[in-house]
Amino acid sequence: MPDAPLSLVAGAPCTRRRARALLRLGAGIPVLALGVLGPVAAAWASTTTVYVAHNGGTDSSSCGTSSHPCRTISRGVANAQPGDEVHVASGIYHEQVVVPKRLDLDGYGAVIDASGLSSGSGQTMNAAAVLMTTGDSRGSIAGFTVRGAFGEGILVLNAHGVRVHDNNVTGNDLGTPQNTQYFECQAQGEVPGDCGEGVHLMSSTDSSVVDNEVTNNSGGVLVTDEFGPGARNTIFGNLIKSNSTDCGITLPSHNQNALNGNGVRQPALGGVYDNLVKNNTVVGNGLRGEGAGVLMAAAGPGMASYNNRVIGNRISGNSLAGVTIHSHTPNQDVSGNVIRNNNIGRNNLNGDPDAGDTKTTGILIFSAVVPQHEFVSGNNIHDNQIAIWKSSNVSLN
């Protein structure tokens, strides 16, 4: 497949850089060789809790008891059995953590600092500070400060029912180090090295991002569908603030198989749908780049972000409109989304070049080709020149 023209991705401002990279990779769905990412699990008797302590711990195939804790989180994960809790004591852990099994990773004053770290090459590398993969379905990560990653602070990949809660995710999504070819981090368009936001649910379902502080990353929370649907996830009660170059919360489709050639939804193959974004505070995002408070969009033909619900959020001070919906090409589906009972202050501070709206705006819904129908009601939109901006082929209930 040839490089997509700019018009194919211009409608997804927070994701246009990564969308360009994905479309350049052929089918728009890159392949990650997950087998090289995770540590090899040790043959070790299971316990309910595996203990990790940077100060006083020692890594070995038998570490993990309260009297003999492991020194690194990665060793603790390797020694744990599916279903265990990994109890991480206070301290700074300078490592990347891969969780390939069902575990509850609990931090008690623990900091995961991935500064300067990267592993692998090409599309098999891990640029995240914490990567939770398929085998970790129904696991969790809570109580950590996560910082310093080239890519995502926390990446949940092809997993189901994972809980990301009560973390401080800050200073991640830093951009391309010279020694990595990770597809999310490549220079794309006008901004070099966007790498996937603070928290990223990639092709994950029924997962939750709750009560986290996601601040001072390039972007905040991202839900995508590269390898399969990003569906039925909940983003609730988070503070998402000052993520400087991208959106606060982004729900874009990157999978060209989300629709068939006739525009019929194929939810088993792709699409970002039935996600709930509720009771978050989303302020001051995208001010050094381009980012909405909450964005729903499709990057190219065959892609779909639909039937998502944005309810009860406080949204203000973002570069684009507080809630933004963008569609630019034929055979996209960005309809059926609900925007209800939000408190939306002054937004669109830098204007929306795709829609041509330069005034402060609460909600903006733009479609260049495909008619859209959205559900908008009960919002308190204030301190804007335009409350709701929509293109002529958009209808509202």
C-alpha positions as CSV (number, residue, x, y, z in Angstrom):
1,M,0.0,0.0,0.0
2,P,1.5,3.4,-0.9
3,D,1.9,6.2,1.6
4,A,-1.4,7.7,2.5
5,P,-1.9,11.3,1.4
6,L,-2.1,13.8,4.2
7,S,-5.8,14.2,3.7
8,L,-6.4,10.6,4.9
9,V,-5.1,11.4,8.4
10,A,-5.6,15.1,8.8
11,G,-9.0,14.5,10.5
12,A,-7.3,12.8,13.6
13,P,-5.3,15.7,15.0
14,C,-4.0,13.9,18.1
15,T,-3.1,10.8,16.2
16,R,-2.2,11.9,12.7
17,R,1.5,11.3,13.3
18,R,1.1,7.7,14.4
19,A,-1.6,7.2,11.8
20,R,0.8,8.1,9.1
21,A,3.3,5.6,10.4
22,L,0.6,2.8,10.7
23,L,-0.6,3.4,7.1
24,R,3.0,3.3,5.9
25,L,3.4,-0.2,7.4
26,G,1.2,-1.8,4.6
27,A,-2.2,-2.9,5.9
28,G,-2.1,-0.3,8.7
29,I,-1.8,-3.1,11.2
30,P,1.8,-3.7,12.2
31,V,2.9,-7.0,13.7
32,L,4.6,-7.2,17.1
33,A,6.6,-10.2,18.0
34,L,5.5,-10.4,21.6
35,G,7.5,-13.5,22.4
36,V,10.7,-11.6,22.6
37,L,9.4,-9.0,25.0
38,G,8.7,-10.9,28.2
39,P,11.0,-12.3,30.8
40,V,11.2,-16.1,31.0
41,A,9.2,-17.3,33.9
42,A,11.2,-19.2,36.5
43,A,10.3,-22.6,37.7
44,W,9.3,-21.6,41.2
45,A,6.6,-22.6,43.6
46,S,3.7,-20.2,43.6
47,T,2.9,-18.0,46.6
48,T,0.0,-15.6,47.1
49,T,2.3,-12.5,47.3
50,V,5.7,-12.0,45.7
51,Y,7.7,-9.3,47.4
52,V,10.0,-6.8,45.7
53,A,12.3,-4.3,47.5
54,H,14.9,-2.3,45.7
55,N,16.7,-1.7,49.0
56,G,17.7,-5.0,50.5
57,G,16.3,-7.3,47.8
58,T,18.4,-9.7,45.7
59,D,17.4,-11.2,42.4
60,S,17.4,-15.0,42.1
61,S,15.2,-17.8,40.9
62,S,14.0,-18.2,44.5
63,C,13.5,-14.6,45.6
64,G,10.1,-13.2,46.4
65,T,9.4,-14.0,50.0
66,S,8.9,-11.2,52.6
67,S,12.3,-12.1,54.1
68,H,14.0,-12.6,50.8
69,P,12.5,-10.1,48.3
70,C,13.5,-9.7,44.7
71,R,15.4,-6.5,43.9
72,T,13.8,-5.7,40.6
73,I,10.1,-5.8,39.5
74,S,11.0,-7.7,36.4
75,R,12.5,-10.5,38.5
76,G,9.4,-10.5,40.8
77,V,7.2,-10.8,37.7
78,A,9.2,-13.7,36.4
79,N,9.1,-15.6,39.7
80,A,5.3,-15.0,40.2
81,Q,2.7,-17.4,39.1
82,P,-0.5,-16.4,37.3
83,G,-3.0,-14.9,39.8
84,D,-0.3,-13.7,42.3
85,E,0.1,-10.2,43.7
86,V,3.5,-8.6,43.2
87,H,4.1,-6.3,46.2
88,V,6.6,-3.6,45.3
89,A,8.1,-1.6,48.1
90,S,9.1,2.1,47.9
91,G,12.1,3.0,45.9
92,I,13.1,4.0,42.3
93,Y,13.2,1.0,39.9
94,H,15.1,1.9,36.8
95,E,13.7,-0.7,34.4
96,Q,11.1,-1.6,31.9
97,V,8.6,-4.0,33.2
98,V,6.8,-6.6,31.0
99,V,3.9,-8.4,32.5
100,P,2.9,-11.5,30.3
101,K,0.7,-13.2,32.8
102,R,-2.2,-12.4,35.0
103,L,-0.8,-10.5,38.0
104,D,-1.8,-7.7,40.3
105,L,1.2,-5.3,40.4
106,D,0.8,-3.1,43.5
107,G,3.2,-0.3,44.3
108,Y,3.7,1.2,47.8
109,G,5.7,4.4,47.1
110,A,7.4,2.7,44.1
111,V,8.6,4.6,41.1
112,I,9.2,2.9,37.7
113,D,11.7,5.1,35.9
114,A,12.4,4.0,32.3
115,S,14.6,7.0,31.5
116,G,17.1,6.1,28.8
117,L,15.9,2.6,28.4
118,S,14.9,0.8,25.2
119,S,15.1,-2.8,24.1
120,G,14.9,-4.7,20.8
121,S,14.6,-3.2,17.4
122,G,12.1,-2.6,14.7
123,Q,8.5,-3.5,15.5
124,T,9.4,-6.0,18.2
125,M,10.8,-3.5,20.7
126,N,9.2,-2.3,23.9
127,A,9.3,1.5,24.4
128,A,6.9,1.5,27.3
129,A,7.8,1.7,30.9
130,V,5.2,-1.0,31.7
131,L,3.8,-3.4,29.1
132,M,0.9,-5.6,30.0
133,T,0.3,-8.2,27.3
134,T,-2.3,-10.8,26.4
135,G,-1.5,-13.3,29.2
136,D,-2.1,-10.5,31.8
137,S,-5.8,-10.4,31.1
138,R,-7.7,-9.5,34.3
139,G,-4.6,-8.3,36.0
140,S,-3.9,-4.8,37.3
141,I,-1.3,-2.1,38.0
142,A,-1.9,0.3,40.9
143,G,0.0,2.6,43.2
144,F,3.0,3.5,41.0
145,T,4.6,6.6,39.7
146,V,5.6,5.7,36.1
147,R,7.9,8.1,34.3
148,G,10.6,8.5,31.7
149,A,9.6,6.2,28.9
150,F,10.3,6.9,25.2
151,G,6.9,5.4,24.5
152,E,3.9,4.8,26.7
153,G,4.1,5.0,30.4
154,I,1.7,2.1,30.6
155,L,0.8,0.1,27.5
156,V,-2.0,-2.6,27.7
157,L,-1.7,-4.6,24.6
158,N,-4.2,-7.2,23.3
159,A,-5.5,-7.8,26.8
160,H,-8.9,-8.1,28.4
161,G,-10.2,-6.8,31.8
162,V,-6.9,-5.1,32.9
163,R,-7.3,-2.4,35.6
164,V,-5.0,0.6,35.6
165,H,-5.8,2.6,38.7
166,D,-4.4,5.1,41.2
167,N,-1.1,5.6,39.4
168,N,0.8,8.8,38.7
169,V,1.8,8.6,35.0
170,T,4.1,11.6,34.2
171,G,6.9,12.6,31.8
172,N,6.4,9.7,29.3
173,D,5.8,9.6,25.6
174,L,9.0,11.4,25.2
175,G,9.8,10.8,21.5
176,T,12.3,8.9,19.4
177,P,15.7,7.9,20.9
178,Q,18.2,7.5,18.1
179,N,18.6,3.8,18.8
180,T,14.9,2.7,18.3
181,Q,12.7,1.9,15.4
182,Y,9.6,1.3,17.4
183,F,6.7,2.2,15.0
184,E,4.9,4.4,17.5
185,C,8.0,6.6,18.1
186,Q,9.0,7.4,14.6
187,A,9.1,11.0,13.3
188,Q,5.8,11.5,11.5
189,G,4.8,14.7,9.8
190,E,5.4,17.9,11.6
191,V,6.2,16.5,15.1
192,P,9.0,14.0,15.7
193,G,8.6,11.1,18.0
194,D,5.1,10.8,19.3
195,C,5.2,7.5,21.0
196,G,1.8,6.6,22.3
197,E,0.6,8.7,25.3
198,G,0.8,8.3,29.0
199,V,-1.6,5.3,29.1
200,H,-2.4,3.3,26.0
201,L,-5.0,0.6,25.6
202,M,-4.1,-0.9,22.3
203,S,-6.6,-3.5,21.0
204,S,-7.7,-4.2,24.5
205,T,-11.3,-4.8,25.8
206,D,-13.3,-4.4,29.0
207,S,-10.3,-2.7,30.7
208,S,-10.4,0.3,32.9
209,V,-8.2,3.4,33.5
210,V,-9.5,4.8,36.9
211,D,-8.4,7.5,39.3
212,N,-4.9,8.1,37.8
213,E,-3.1,11.3,37.4
214,V,-1.8,11.5,33.8
215,T,0.1,14.7,33.5
216,N,3.0,16.2,31.5
217,N,3.3,13.5,29.0
218,S,3.1,14.2,25.3
219,G,-0.5,12.9,25.3
220,G,-2.8,11.6,28.0
221,V,-4.9,8.4,27.6
222,L,-5.3,6.6,24.2
223,V,-7.6,3.8,23.1
224,T,-6.8,2.2,19.6
225,D,-7.6,-0.9,17.6
226,E,-4.4,-1.8,15.6
227,F,-4.7,-5.6,16.1
228,G,-8.4,-5.9,17.0
229,P,-11.2,-3.9,18.6
230,G,-10.6,-1.3,21.4
231,A,-14.0,-1.8,23.0
232,R,-16.0,-1.6,26.2
233,N,-13.2,0.1,28.1
234,T,-13.8,2.6,30.9
235,I,-11.8,5.8,31.5
236,F,-13.1,7.2,34.8
237,G,-12.2,9.7,37.4
238,N,-8.7,10.6,36.1
239,L,-6.9,13.9,36.2
240,I,-5.5,14.4,32.7
241,K,-3.6,17.6,32.6
242,S,-0.9,19.5,30.7
243,N,0.0,16.8,28.2
244,S,1.6,19.2,25.9
245,T,1.4,18.0,22.2
246,D,-1.6,15.7,22.0
247,C,-5.1,15.2,23.3
248,G,-6.2,14.5,26.8
249,I,-8.2,11.4,25.9
250,T,-8.1,10.0,22.4
251,L,-10.4,7.3,20.9
252,P,-9.2,7.0,17.2
253,S,-9.5,4.0,14.9
254,H,-6.4,2.9,13.1
255,N,-7.6,-0.4,11.7
256,Q,-8.9,-0.4,8.1
257,N,-10.8,-3.6,8.7
258,A,-13.2,-2.0,11.2
259,L,-15.6,-1.6,8.2
260,N,-15.9,-3.7,5.1
261,G,-15.9,-2.2,1.7
262,N,-19.6,-1.3,2.0
263,G,-19.2,0.5,5.2
264,V,-20.6,-2.3,7.4
265,R,-19.1,-2.5,10.8
266,Q,-16.9,-5.5,11.6
267,P,-16.6,-5.3,15.4
268,A,-14.7,-8.6,15.7
269,L,-11.9,-7.2,13.5
270,G,-11.5,-3.6,14.6
271,G,-13.1,-0.4,15.7
272,V,-13.0,1.8,18.8
273,Y,-16.5,1.4,20.2
274,D,-18.7,1.2,23.3
275,N,-16.1,2.9,25.5
276,L,-17.1,5.1,28.5
277,V,-15.3,8.3,29.3
278,K,-16.8,9.6,32.5
279,N,-16.1,12.0,35.4
280,N,-12.6,12.9,34.3
281,T,-10.9,16.3,34.6
282,V,-9.2,17.1,31.3
283,V,-7.4,20.5,31.2
284,G,-4.6,22.2,29.4
285,N,-3.7,19.6,26.8
286,G,-2.2,20.0,23.3
287,L,-1.1,23.6,23.9
288,R,2.3,23.1,22.3
289,G,0.9,20.9,19.6
290,E,-2.7,20.1,18.7
291,G,-5.0,18.3,21.0
292,A,-8.6,18.2,22.1
293,G,-9.9,17.5,25.5
294,V,-11.6,14.3,24.2
295,L,-11.2,13.2,20.6
296,M,-13.1,10.5,18.6
297,A,-11.8,10.1,15.0
298,A,-10.8,7.7,12.2
299,A,-7.4,7.9,10.6
300,G,-8.4,6.5,7.1
301,P,-10.9,4.6,5.0
302,G,-12.4,1.5,6.7
303,M,-11.8,2.8,10.2
304,A,-14.5,3.5,12.8
305,S,-14.9,5.1,16.2
306,Y,-18.6,4.8,17.2
307,N,-21.1,4.5,20.0
308,N,-18.7,5.9,22.6
309,R,-20.0,7.8,25.6
310,V,-18.5,11.0,27.0
311,I,-20.4,11.8,30.2
312,G,-19.9,14.1,33.2
313,N,-16.4,15.3,32.5
314,R,-14.8,18.7,33.3
315,I,-13.0,19.9,30.2
316,S,-11.3,23.2,29.7
317,G,-8.2,25.0,28.4
318,N,-7.3,22.5,25.6
319,S,-5.8,23.4,22.2
320,L,-8.8,22.0,20.2
321,A,-12.5,21.9,21.2
322,G,-13.4,20.3,24.5
323,V,-15.0,17.3,22.7
324,T,-13.9,16.9,19.1
325,I,-15.1,14.4,16.5
326,H,-13.3,14.3,13.1
327,S,-14.0,12.3,9.9
328,H,-12.3,13.2,6.6
329,T,-12.6,10.3,4.1
330,P,-15.2,8.0,2.5
331,N,-16.0,4.7,4.2
332,Q,-15.5,5.9,7.8
333,D,-17.9,5.5,10.7
334,V,-17.6,8.1,13.5
335,S,-21.3,8.1,14.5
336,G,-23.5,7.3,17.4
337,N,-21.3,8.9,20.0
338,V,-22.9,10.3,23.1
339,I,-21.8,13.7,24.6
340,R,-23.8,14.3,27.7
341,N,-23.8,16.3,31.0
342,N,-20.2,17.5,30.6
343,N,-19.0,20.8,32.1
344,I,-17.1,22.3,29.1
345,G,-15.3,25.6,29.6
346,R,-13.2,27.6,27.2
347,N,-11.5,25.4,24.6
348,N,-10.2,25.4,21.0
349,L,-7.5,27.9,22.2
350,N,-5.3,27.4,19.2
351,G,-8.1,26.8,16.6
352,D,-9.0,23.8,14.5
353,P,-7.3,24.0,11.1
354,D,-9.1,20.9,9.7
355,A,-12.5,22.4,10.4
356,G,-11.4,26.0,9.8
357,D,-12.8,27.0,13.2
358,T,-10.6,29.7,14.8
359,K,-13.0,30.7,17.6
360,T,-13.1,29.2,21.1
361,T,-15.5,26.3,20.9
362,G,-17.0,23.8,23.4
363,I,-17.9,20.9,21.1
364,L,-16.8,20.5,17.4
365,I,-18.1,17.8,15.1
366,F,-16.6,17.7,11.6
367,S,-17.2,15.4,8.7
368,A,-15.8,16.1,5.2
369,V,-17.6,13.3,3.4
370,V,-19.7,10.8,5.4
371,P,-22.9,12.0,7.1
372,Q,-22.7,11.6,10.9
373,H,-25.3,11.5,13.6
374,E,-24.3,12.1,17.3
375,F,-26.2,12.5,20.6
376,V,-25.5,15.7,22.4
377,S,-27.5,16.8,25.4
378,G,-27.3,18.4,28.9
379,N,-23.8,19.9,28.6
380,N,-22.9,23.1,30.4
381,I,-20.8,24.9,27.8
382,H,-19.5,28.3,28.9
383,D,-16.9,30.9,28.1
384,N,-16.8,30.0,24.4
385,Q,-17.6,32.0,21.4
386,I,-19.2,28.9,19.9
387,A,-21.0,26.4,22.0
388,I,-21.4,23.6,19.4
389,W,-19.7,23.8,15.9
390,K,-20.8,21.2,13.3
391,S,-20.4,20.7,9.6
392,S,-23.6,20.7,7.4
393,N,-23.7,16.8,7.1
394,V,-23.8,16.3,10.8
395,S,-27.1,15.8,12.7
396,L,-27.6,15.9,16.4
397,N,-30.1,14.5,18.9
